[in-house]
């Protein structure tokens, strides 16, 4: 049994700018303090998602997981 939480957004296989666009769309209607887990394998997302988070007042942590990166975003 896996202890990994299900991602709120699985953007693996999507290319820039789709991962950050879909994450922004998902976050738009959620309250401050919500935590989202997104997965992406596009190298551009490693710059795009943290930049979007900073501009919107969110915090983000990244974790490399083999062939993709996990982004934990706490909405500000």
N, C-alpha and C positions, 0 to 999 in steps of 0.2 A: 504494500500500500504506500503510495507516494505522499510525502508531507508537503510537497510544493503546492502553493496555491495556484488555482487556475488563473491565467492571465485575463485581465479586462480587455486587453487588445493584443491580438497575435498578428503582428505586422511582418512576420518573416516571409520573405519572398517579394515584398513590396519595395519599390525603389523611391528615392527622393522625388518629391516631397511628401509622398503619401503617408509614411509612418507618422510624421508630426501633424499632418492635417487631420488624420483620423483620431489621433490622441487629443488634439485640441477640440475637435467636434464632440468627442465623448465627454471631455471635462467641462464643456460649456455649461451644461445644465446641473452640474453637481455642486453641493455645498462645500465651503471652505472646510478643510480638515479631512476631506475624503482622500484615501490612499488608493492609487491605481497602479497596477502592474502591467507593463507593456513589454513585449518581446519584439526585437527587430534584428535583422541581419545585414541591413544596408549600412555600410561604413559612414555615410553622410548623416545618419540618425544620431551618431555619437556627438556630433556638433549641433545638429538641428534641435533635438529634444531638450538638451540643457539650455540652449539659447532661448527657446520658446518659454521654458519654465522660468528663467530669470526675468524675462520681459513681463510675465504674467504674475509674478510674485509667488511662484510655486517653488518647492524644493525637490531636487531629484538626486537619486543615487544610481550609479551604474554598476553592474556586475557582469563580467564576462562569463558566459556559460557555453563553452565549446564553440560552436559555429554561430552563436548569436549573443546579443547583449540583452540583459534584463534591466529595465528602467523602473524604479519605484518612485512614483511622483506623489508628493503630498500637496494637495491644492491649498493655496494661500488665500 
